[in-house]
Amino acid sequence: MLRVSLMLLTLGLLVGCGAPSIERYADTEPRLDIGDYFQGQTRAWGMVQDYRGEVQRRFTVLIDGRYDGQTLVLDEAFVFEDGETQRRVWTFERQDATTWIGHASDVAGPVTARQYGHAFHMRYRLPIEIDGRDITFTMDDWMYLQPDRRLINRTAMRKFGLTLGEITLVFEPVDD
């Protein structure tokens, strides 16, 4: 048992060391500023996959965004394929050109988020109900702006350093 625990710990540490740095995208185009991108309505389509890559859930999200130059509020309405609905409201405060501090009622603590070039990254802890109990995952959330204004979001759901699930979304601004 000790040997298995040590192997899992080592694997978790190795997986954690391999993450790219957000700064590496500093010179990429098109430039993403989440305040500008999420101003107004945005629609997204997504799926949740387990550790094997099997799709567990599909969903859509309608986001109402308000940005006053300093504070970005994202009111997210999720609808899952089985009819379940969820709502999350994020509030992000701009710190400087690359850094935001975010809060949501179901997310642990303040979240530091950073944007460079076409990329955005944040890591946060989120409890998710699975089979009747809450399991808190570390969400490693990356967004990449595409030339056609679509935004691709990939989130690794980690527990003890191991990726146990992934979420993929594609965002698109809703034209007025």
Secondary structure, DSSP 8 states (H G I E B T S, - for coil): -HHHHHHHHHHHHHHHHT---GGGGTT-SS---HHHHTSEEEEEEEEEEETTS-EEEEEEEEEEEEE-SSEEEEEEEEEETTS-EEEEEEEEEE-SSSEEEEEETTS-S-EEEEEETTEEEEEEEEEEEETTEEEEEEEEEEEEE-TTS-EEEEEEEEETTEEEEEEEEEEEE---
